[in-house]
């Protein structure tokens, strides 16, 4: 009976050690997952900031394109007006 109890005690001791190692591994993995989640949140915040900056740049580019086109139209309108008033060609801007 004593031998059987010692074997059972040894078996339970080994199983307890194994469970302790598994528990430590699970804790380590949990910490790693938490760190990964935190890093992912940081990356998401960075990506959101980059997307906002890109959106602002695209909006600014559209504004500059509109201003450039307006300037070109204004320039050619003024040139046409000057040519028309100086030369007085009747078929231009009748």
N, CA, C and O atoms as a Tinker XYZ file with bonds, in Angstrom:
   376  protein
     1  N      0.844000   -1.184000    0.000000    73     2
     2  CA     0.000000    0.000000    0.000000    64     1     3
     3  C      0.888000    1.245000    0.000000    63     2     4     5
     4  O      0.590000    2.217000   -0.694000    81     3
     5  N      1.963000    1.222000    0.764000    73     3     6
     6  CA     2.851000    2.374000    0.841000    64     5     7
     7  C      3.479000    2.645000   -0.519000    63     6     8     9
     8  O      3.611000    3.796000   -0.935000    81     7
     9  N      3.869000    1.567000   -1.212000    73     7    10
    10  CA     4.459000    1.735000   -2.543000    64     9    11
    11  C      3.455000    2.369000   -3.507000    63    10    12    13
    12  O      3.807000    3.257000   -4.284000    81    11
    13  N      2.255000    1.927000   -3.453000    73    11    14
    14  CA     1.211000    2.442000   -4.322000    64    13    15
    15  C      0.938000    3.921000   -4.014000    63    14    16    17
    16  O      0.735000    4.726000   -4.922000    81    15
    17  N      0.936000    4.258000   -2.744000    73    15    18
    18  CA     0.720000    5.656000   -2.359000    64    17    19
    19  C      1.880000    6.537000   -2.809000    63    18    20    21
    20  O      1.667000    7.672000   -3.237000    81    19
    21  N      3.110000    6.020000   -2.714000    73    19    22
    22  CA     4.286000    6.795000   -3.166000    64    21    23
    23  C      4.229000    7.003000   -4.687000    63    22    24    25
    24  O      4.520000    8.087000   -5.191000    81    23
    25  N      3.848000    5.940000   -5.400000    73    23    26
    26  CA     3.719000    6.088000   -6.856000    64    25    27
    27  C      2.655000    7.120000   -7.197000    63    26    28    29
    28  O      2.851000    7.951000   -8.084000    81    27
    29  N      1.565000    7.070000   -6.516000    73    27    30
    30  CA     0.494000    8.034000   -6.744000    64    29    31
    31  C      0.959000    9.443000   -6.400000    63    30    32    33
    32  O      0.655000   10.402000   -7.108000    81    31
    33  N      1.701000    9.551000   -5.299000    73    31    34
    34  CA     2.222000   10.851000   -4.893000    64    33    35
    35  C      3.201000   11.370000   -5.950000    63    34    36    37
    36  O      3.136000   12.544000   -6.312000    81    35
    37  N      4.098000   10.531000   -6.448000    73    35    38
    38  CA     5.044000   10.943000   -7.491000    64    37    39
    39  C      4.301000   11.347000   -8.777000    63    38    40    41
    40  O      4.620000   12.358000   -9.403000    81    39
    41  N      3.316000   10.540000   -9.148000    73    39    42
    42  CA     2.534000   10.836000  -10.341000    64    41    43
    43  C      1.828000   12.182000  -10.203000    63    42    44    45
    44  O      1.844000   12.998000  -11.124000    81    43
    45  N      1.211000   12.406000   -9.050000    73    43    46
    46  CA     0.529000   13.676000   -8.817000    64    45    47
    47  C      1.512000   14.843000   -8.781000    63    46    48    49
    48  O      1.190000   15.935000   -9.250000    81    47
    49  N      2.693000   14.626000   -8.237000    73    47    50
    50  CA     3.725000   15.660000   -8.190000    64    49    51
    51  C      4.164000   16.034000   -9.604000    63    50    52    53
    52  O      4.311000   17.216000   -9.915000    81    51
    53  N      4.374000   15.035000  -10.461000    73    51    54
    54  CA     4.767000   15.300000  -11.841000    64    53    55
    55  C      3.648000   16.028000  -12.599000    63    54    56    57
    56  O      3.902000   16.963000  -13.359000    81    55
    57  N      2.443000   15.594000  -12.383000    73    55    58
    58  CA     1.303000   16.243000  -13.040000    64    57    59
    59  C      1.149000   17.685000  -12.569000    63    58    60    61
    60  O      0.815000   18.569000  -13.358000    81    59
    61  N      1.392000   17.917000  -11.289000    73    59    62
    62  CA     1.326000   19.270000  -10.744000    64    61    63
    63  C      2.396000   20.146000  -11.370000    63    62    64    65
    64  O      2.131000   21.300000  -11.709000    81    63
    65  N      3.605000   19.614000  -11.529000    73    63    66
    66  CA     4.678000   20.358000  -12.187000    64    65    67
    67  C      4.318000   20.671000  -13.642000    63    66    68    69
    68  O      4.537000   21.780000  -14.128000    81    67
    69  N      3.763000   19.667000  -14.322000    73    67    70
    70  CA     3.379000   19.857000  -15.717000    64    69    71
    71  C      2.304000   20.935000  -15.841000    63    70    72    73
    72  O      2.368000   21.791000  -16.724000    81    71
    73  N      1.327000   20.883000  -14.957000    73    71    74
    74  CA     0.261000   21.880000  -14.973000    64    73    75
    75  C      0.821000   23.269000  -14.652000    63    74    76    77
    76  O      0.377000   24.264000  -15.224000    81    75
    77  N      1.789000   23.335000  -13.742000    73    75    78
    78  CA     2.414000   24.621000  -13.406000    64    77    79
    79  C      3.132000   25.193000  -14.622000    63    78    80    81
    80  O      3.044000   26.392000  -14.883000    81    79
    81  N      3.846000   24.342000  -15.375000    73    79    82
    82  CA     4.536000   24.809000  -16.583000    64    81    83
    83  C      3.538000   25.259000  -17.648000    63    82    84    85
    84  O      3.744000   26.267000  -18.325000    81    83
    85  N      2.465000   24.504000  -17.782000    73    83    86
    86  CA     1.424000   24.890000  -18.752000    64    85    87
    87  C      0.810000   26.221000  -18.340000    63    86    88    89
    88  O      0.560000   27.076000  -19.189000    81    87
    89  N      0.569000   26.402000  -17.071000    73    87    90
    90  CA    -0.007000   27.649000  -16.567000    64    89    91
    91  C      0.945000   28.822000  -16.833000    63    90    92    93
    92  O      0.505000   29.902000  -17.226000    81    91
    93  N      2.239000   28.610000  -16.620000    73    91    94
    94  CA     3.238000   29.658000  -16.896000    64    93    95
    95  C      3.249000   29.991000  -18.388000    63    94    96    97
    96  O      3.336000   31.159000  -18.769000    81    95
    97  N      3.160000   28.956000  -19.230000    73    95    98
    98  CA     3.139000   29.189000  -20.678000    64    97    99
    99  C      1.901000   29.969000  -21.084000    63    98   100   101
   100  O      1.976000   30.857000  -21.933000    81    99
   101  N      0.770000   29.647000  -20.489000    73    99   102
   102  CA    -0.471000   30.362000  -20.798000    64   101   103
   103  C     -0.370000   31.816000  -20.350000    63   102   104   105
   104  O     -0.809000   32.717000  -21.064000    81   103
   105  N      0.204000   32.048000  -19.175000    73   103   106
   106  CA     0.386000   33.418000  -18.694000    64   105   107
   107  C      1.305000   34.202000  -19.626000    63   106   108   109
   108  O      1.028000   35.357000  -19.950000    81   107
   109  N      2.402000   33.571000  -20.058000    73   107   110
   110  CA     3.336000   34.239000  -20.973000    64   109   111
   111  C      2.646000   34.559000  -22.299000    63   110   112   113
   112  O      2.825000   35.645000  -22.850000    81   111
   113  N      1.863000   33.618000  -22.805000    73   111   114
   114  CA     1.141000   33.861000  -24.051000    64   113   115
   115  C      0.105000   34.967000  -23.886000    63   114   116   117
   116  O     -0.101000   35.770000  -24.796000    81   115
   117  N     -0.540000   35.010000  -22.736000    73   115   118
   118  CA    -1.511000   36.073000  -22.458000    64   117   119
   119  C     -0.852000   37.442000  -22.457000    63   118   120   121
   120  O     -1.398000   38.402000  -23.001000    81   119
   121  N      0.330000   37.533000  -21.841000    73   119   122
   122  CA     1.061000   38.799000  -21.834000    64   121   123
   123  C      1.464000   39.196000  -23.252000    63   122   124   125
   124  O      1.367000   40.363000  -23.634000    81   123
   125  N      1.916000   38.212000  -24.023000    73   123   126
   126  CA     2.309000   38.481000  -25.402000    64   125   127
   127  C      1.117000   38.958000  -26.229000    63   126   128   129
   128  O      1.242000   39.880000  -27.035000    81   127
   129  N     -0.029000   38.329000  -26.026000    73   127   130
   130  CA    -1.236000   38.762000  -26.745000    64   129   131
   131  C     -1.650000   40.175000  -26.342000    63   130   132   133
   132  O     -2.088000   40.960000  -27.183000    81   131
   133  N     -1.515000   40.493000  -25.074000    73   131   134
   134  CA    -1.840000   41.845000  -24.611000    64   133   135
   135  C     -0.911000   42.870000  -25.241000    63   134   136   137
   136  O     -1.354000   43.933000  -25.677000    81   135
   137  N      0.380000   42.553000  -25.288000    73   135   138
   138  CA     1.343000   43.459000  -25.920000    64   137   139
   139  C      1.038000   43.619000  -27.409000    63   138   140   141
   140  O      1.134000   44.718000  -27.956000    81   139
   141  N      0.676000   42.530000  -28.049000    73   139   142
   142  CA     0.342000   42.581000  -29.473000    64   141   143
   143  C     -0.894000   43.442000  -29.710000    63   142   144   145
   144  O     -0.945000   44.220000  -30.663000    81   143
   145  N     -1.888000   43.296000  -28.835000    73   143   146
   146  CA    -3.105000   44.105000  -28.952000    64   145   147
   147  C     -2.782000   45.590000  -28.775000    63   146   148   149
   148  O     -3.282000   46.431000  -29.523000    81   147
   149  N     -1.947000   45.909000  -27.785000    73   147   150
   150  CA    -1.563000   47.304000  -27.570000    64   149   151
   151  C     -0.816000   47.857000  -28.782000    63   150   152   153
   152  O     -1.057000   48.986000  -29.211000    81   151
   153  N      0.086000   47.054000  -29.324000    73   151   154
   154  CA     0.834000   47.481000  -30.512000    64   153   155
   155  C     -0.113000   47.691000  -31.687000    63   154   156   157
   156  O      0.055000   48.637000  -32.457000    81   155
   157  N     -1.094000   46.829000  -31.828000    73   155   158
   158  CA    -2.071000   46.965000  -32.910000    64   157   159
   159  C     -2.876000   48.249000  -32.766000    63   158   160   161
   160  O     -3.172000   48.907000  -33.764000    81   159
   161  N     -3.234000   48.613000  -31.539000    73   159   162
   162  CA    -3.955000   49.862000  -31.311000    64   161   163
   163  C     -3.089000   51.057000  -31.700000    63   162   164   165
   164  O     -3.580000   52.019000  -32.291000    81   163
   165  N     -1.806000   50.994000  -31.371000    73   163   166
   166  CA    -0.890000   52.080000  -31.750000    64   165   167
   167  C     -0.789000   52.190000  -33.264000    63   166   168   169
   168  O     -0.806000   53.292000  -33.811000    81   167
   169  N     -0.684000   51.060000  -33.938000    73   167   170
   170  CA    -0.585000   51.066000  -35.400000    64   169   171
   171  C     -1.873000   51.609000  -36.008000    63   170   172   173
   172  O     -1.829000   52.386000  -36.962000    81   171
   173  N     -3.007000   51.209000  -35.468000    73   171   174
   174  CA    -4.291000   51.717000  -35.973000    64   173   175
   175  C     -4.378000   53.232000  -35.829000    63   174   176   177
   176  O     -4.855000   53.915000  -36.735000    81   175
   177  N     -3.922000   53.758000  -34.701000    73   175   178
   178  CA    -3.938000   55.209000  -34.500000    64   177   179
   179  C     -3.024000   55.896000  -35.512000    63   178   180   181
   180  O     -3.363000   56.957000  -36.037000    81   179
   181  N     -1.880000   55.301000  -35.782000    73   179   182
   182  CA    -0.958000   55.875000  -36.759000    64   181   183
   183  C     -1.558000   55.852000  -38.154000    63   182   184   185
   184  O     -1.429000   56.820000  -38.904000    81   183
   185  N     -2.206000   54.763000  -38.503000    73   183   186
   186  CA    -2.825000   54.642000  -39.827000    64   185   187
   187  C     -3.964000   55.648000  -39.969000    63   186   188   189
   188  O     -4.124000   56.254000  -41.029000    81   187
   189  N     -4.747000   55.831000  -38.927000    73   187   190
   190  CA    -5.821000   56.816000  -38.988000    64   189   191
   191  C     -5.263000   58.217000  -39.203000    63   190   192   193
   192  O     -5.806000   58.995000  -39.988000    81   191
   193  N     -4.181000   58.534000  -38.505000    73   191   194
   194  CA    -3.545000   59.842000  -38.698000    64   193   195
   195  C     -3.009000   60.010000  -40.106000    63   194   196   197
   196  O     -3.132000   61.082000  -40.700000    81   195
   197  N     -2.414000   58.955000  -40.642000    73   195   198
   198  CA    -1.884000   59.015000  -42.008000    64   197   199
   199  C     -3.016000   59.165000  -43.016000    63   198   200   201
   200  O     -2.889000   59.915000  -43.984000    81   199
   201  N     -4.118000   58.459000  -42.799000    73   199   202
   202  CA    -5.273000   58.587000  -43.701000    64   201   203
   203  C     -5.835000   59.999000  -43.666000    63   202   204   205
   204  O     -6.214000   60.541000  -44.704000    81   203
   205  N     -5.891000   60.592000  -42.497000    73   203   206
   206  CA    -6.397000   61.954000  -42.378000    64   205   207
   207  C     -5.468000   62.930000  -43.092000    63   206   208   209
   208  O     -5.929000   63.841000  -43.780000    81   207
   209  N     -4.165000   62.741000  -42.928000    73   207   210
   210  CA    -3.204000   63.609000  -43.610000    64   209   211
   211  C     -3.319000   63.458000  -45.127000    63   210   212   213
   212  O     -3.259000   64.448000  -45.856000    81   211
   213  N     -3.481000   62.238000  -45.596000    73   211   214
   214  CA    -3.636000   61.994000  -47.032000    64   213   215
   215  C     -4.915000   62.630000  -47.561000    63   214   216   217
   216  O     -4.917000   63.204000  -48.650000    81   215
   217  N     -5.976000   62.537000  -46.819000    73   215   218
   218  CA    -7.234000   63.161000  -47.212000    64   217   219
   219  C     -7.079000   64.675000  -47.301000    63   218   220   221
   220  O     -7.579000   65.298000  -48.238000    81   219
   221  N     -6.389000   65.266000  -46.332000    73   219   222
   222  CA    -6.157000   66.710000  -46.354000    64   221   223
   223  C     -5.315000   67.113000  -47.561000    63   222   224   225
   224  O     -5.571000   68.144000  -48.184000    81   223
   225  N     -4.310000   66.300000  -47.891000    73   223   226
   226  CA    -3.479000   66.600000  -49.054000    64   225   227
   227  C     -4.286000   66.523000  -50.348000    63   226   228   229
   228  O     -4.129000   67.373000  -51.224000    81   227
   229  N     -5.141000   65.520000  -50.474000    73   227   230
   230  CA    -5.975000   65.401000  -51.670000    64   229   231
   231  C     -6.924000   66.588000  -51.788000    63   230   232   233
   232  O     -7.124000   67.117000  -52.881000    81   231
   233  N     -7.507000   67.006000  -50.673000    73   231   234
   234  CA    -8.412000   68.157000  -50.685000    64   233   235
   235  C     -7.658000   69.423000  -51.092000    63   234   236   237
   236  O     -8.163000   70.226000  -51.878000    81   235
   237  N     -6.467000   69.596000  -50.563000    73   235   238
   238  CA    -5.654000   70.757000  -50.913000    64   237   239
   239  C     -5.277000   70.721000  -52.391000    63   238   240   241
   240  O     -5.256000   71.761000  -53.049000    81   239
   241  N     -4.979000   69.536000  -52.918000    73   239   242
   242  CA    -4.641000   69.406000  -54.330000    64   241   243
   243  C     -5.831000   69.786000  -55.204000    63   242   244   245
   244  O     -5.660000   70.454000  -56.224000    81   243
   245  N     -7.021000   69.374000  -54.819000    73   243   246
   246  CA    -8.219000   69.751000  -55.578000    64   245   247
   247  C     -8.425000   71.259000  -55.572000    63   246   248   249
   248  O     -8.746000   71.854000  -56.601000    81   247
   249  N     -8.237000   71.875000  -54.401000    73   247   250
   250  CA    -8.383000   73.330000  -54.306000    64   249   251
   251  C     -7.377000   74.028000  -55.204000    63   250   252   253
   252  O     -7.726000   74.971000  -55.915000    81   251
   253  N     -6.127000   73.572000  -55.177000    73   251   254
   254  CA    -5.089000   74.186000  -55.996000    64   253   255
   255  C     -5.376000   73.999000  -57.488000    63   254   256   257
   256  O     -5.094000   74.894000  -58.285000    81   255
   257  N     -5.928000   72.855000  -57.872000    73   255   258
   258  CA    -6.278000   72.622000  -59.271000    64   257   259
   259  C     -7.376000   73.577000  -59.711000    63   258   260   261
   260  O     -7.321000   74.127000  -60.812000    81   259
   261  N     -8.370000   73.776000  -58.858000    73   259   262
   262  CA    -9.456000   74.698000  -59.179000    64   261   263
   263  C     -8.928000   76.120000  -59.305000    63   262   264   265
   264  O     -9.304000   76.842000  -60.229000    81   263
   265  N     -8.069000   76.524000  -58.395000    73   263   266
   266  CA    -7.497000   77.873000  -58.453000    64   265   267
   267  C     -6.652000   78.039000  -59.711000    63   266   268   269
   268  O     -6.706000   79.086000  -60.356000    81   267
   269  N     -5.872000   77.019000  -60.067000    73   267   270
   270  CA    -5.037000   77.084000  -61.261000    64   269   271
   271  C     -5.902000   77.208000  -62.514000    63   270   272   273
   272  O     -5.615000   78.030000  -63.384000    81   271
   273  N     -6.945000   76.410000  -62.612000    73   271   274
   274  CA    -7.819000   76.483000  -63.774000    64   273   275
   275  C     -8.520000   77.841000  -63.845000    63   274   276   277
   276  O     -8.660000   78.417000  -64.924000    81   275
   277  N     -8.950000   78.338000  -62.714000    73   275   278
   278  CA    -9.566000   79.668000  -62.681000    64   277   279
   279  C     -8.588000   80.742000  -63.114000    63   278   280   281
   280  O     -8.963000   81.669000  -63.832000    81   279
   281  N     -7.350000   80.632000  -62.691000    73   279   282
   282  CA    -6.324000   81.599000  -63.075000    64   281   283
   283  C     -6.060000   81.547000  -64.575000    63   282   284   285
   284  O     -5.903000   82.587000  -65.215000    81   283
   285  N     -6.011000   80.346000  -65.132000    73   283   286
   286  CA    -5.779000   80.203000  -66.572000    64   285   287
   287  C     -6.950000   80.811000  -67.355000    63   286   288   289
   288  O     -6.735000   81.525000  -68.334000    81   287
   289  N     -8.167000   80.533000  -66.932000    73   287   290
   290  CA    -9.343000   81.100000  -67.596000    64   289   291
   291  C     -9.321000   82.617000  -67.499000    63   290   292   293
   292  O     -9.584000   83.307000  -68.483000    81   291
   293  N     -9.012000   83.136000  -66.329000    73   291   294
   294  CA    -8.949000   84.588000  -66.150000    64   293   295
   295  C     -7.873000   85.194000  -67.039000    63   294   296   297
   296  O     -8.101000   86.228000  -67.666000    81   295
   297  N     -6.702000   84.563000  -67.101000    73   295   298
   298  CA    -5.600000   85.063000  -67.918000    64   297   299
   299  C     -6.016000   85.141000  -69.390000    63   298   300   301
   300  O     -5.824000   86.169000  -70.039000    81   299
   301  N     -6.582000   84.058000  -69.909000    73   299   302
   302  CA    -6.972000   84.063000  -71.318000    64   301   303
   303  C     -8.114000   85.031000  -71.583000    63   302   304   305
   304  O     -8.191000   85.609000  -72.667000    81   303
   305  N     -8.989000   85.216000  -70.628000    73   303   306
   306  CA   -10.070000   86.199000  -70.780000    64   305   307
   307  C     -9.485000   87.608000  -70.874000    63   306   308   309
   308  O     -9.913000   88.403000  -71.711000    81   307
   309  N     -8.522000   87.913000  -70.029000    73   307   310
   310  CA    -7.888000   89.236000  -70.056000    64   309   311
   311  C     -7.125000   89.429000  -71.359000    63   310   312   313
   312  O     -7.204000   90.495000  -71.970000    81   311
   313  N     -6.389000   88.411000  -71.790000    73   311   314
   314  CA    -5.653000   88.509000  -73.052000    64   313   315
   315  C     -6.622000   88.748000  -74.205000    63   314   316   317
   316  O     -6.374000   89.601000  -75.058000    81   315
   317  N     -7.708000   88.009000  -74.235000    73   315   318
   318  CA    -8.699000   88.180000  -75.290000    64   317   319
   319  C     -9.311000   89.572000  -75.257000    63   318   320   321
   320  O     -9.522000   90.183000  -76.305000    81   319
   321  N     -9.595000   90.073000  -74.069000    73   319   322
   322  CA   -10.150000   91.423000  -73.937000    64   321   323
   323  C     -9.164000   92.470000  -74.441000    63   322   324   325
   324  O     -9.553000   93.389000  -75.162000    81   323
   325  N     -7.891000   92.343000  -74.070000    73   323   326
   326  CA    -6.878000   93.307000  -74.500000    64   325   327
   327  C     -6.719000   93.269000  -76.021000    63   326   328   329
   328  O     -6.656000   94.311000  -76.672000    81   327
   329  N     -6.654000   92.067000  -76.575000    73   327   330
   330  CA    -6.533000   91.948000  -78.028000    64   329   331
   331  C     -7.766000   92.553000  -78.706000    63   330   332   333
   332  O     -7.633000   93.262000  -79.704000    81   331
   333  N     -8.939000   92.287000  -78.186000    73   331   334
   334  CA   -10.165000   92.805000  -78.784000    64   333   335
   335  C    -10.231000   94.331000  -78.716000    63   334   336   337
   336  O    -10.638000   94.978000  -79.681000    81   335
   337  N     -9.823000   94.921000  -77.553000    73   335   338
   338  CA    -9.888000   96.384000  -77.425000    64   337   339
   339  C     -8.793000   97.067000  -78.222000    63   338   340   341
   340  O     -9.009000   98.186000  -78.689000    81   339
   341  N     -7.646000   96.465000  -78.401000    73   339   342
   342  CA    -6.550000   97.102000  -79.132000    64   341   343
   343  C     -6.690000   96.934000  -80.637000    63   342   344   345
   344  O     -6.424000   97.874000  -81.386000    81   343
   345  N     -7.085000   95.808000  -81.076000    73   343   346
   346  CA    -7.113000   95.526000  -82.505000    64   345   347
   347  C     -8.492000   95.799000  -83.093000    63   346   348   349
   348  O     -8.600000   96.178000  -84.259000    81   347
   349  N     -9.509000   95.618000  -82.333000    73   347   350
   350  CA   -10.893000   95.830000  -82.740000    64   349   351
   351  C    -11.261000   94.948000  -83.933000    63   350   352   353
   352  O    -11.766000   95.422000  -84.950000    81   351
   353  N    -10.999000   93.689000  -83.780000    73   351   354
   354  CA   -11.405000   92.751000  -84.804000    64   353   355
   355  C    -12.883000   92.460000  -84.571000    63   354   356   357
   356  O    -13.251000   92.003000  -83.489000    81   355
   357  N    -13.718000   92.708000  -85.539000    73   355   358
   358  CA   -15.162000   92.606000  -85.301000    64   357   359
   359  C    -15.658000   91.175000  -85.105000    63   358   360   361
   360  O    -16.677000   90.985000  -84.440000    81   359
   361  N    -15.003000   90.186000  -85.637000    73   359   362
   362  CA   -15.524000   88.828000  -85.492000    64   361   363
   363  C    -15.103000   88.173000  -84.178000    63   362   364   365
   364  O    -15.593000   87.091000  -83.858000    81   363
   365  N    -14.204000   88.801000  -83.405000    73   363   366
   366  CA   -13.843000   88.253000  -82.092000    64   365   367
   367  C    -14.742000   88.912000  -81.035000    63   366   368   369
   368  O    -14.782000   90.137000  -80.918000    81   367
   369  N    -15.436000   88.108000  -80.294000    73   367   370
   370  CA   -16.370000   88.578000  -79.253000    64   369   371
   371  C    -17.362000   89.586000  -79.819000    63   370   372   373
   372  O    -17.490000   90.694000  -79.299000    81   371
   373  N    -18.036000   89.220000  -80.842000    73   371   374
   374  CA   -18.990000   90.084000  -81.533000    64   373   375
   375  C    -19.970000   90.651000  -80.632000    63   374   376
   376  O    -20.844000   91.402000  -81.064000    81   375
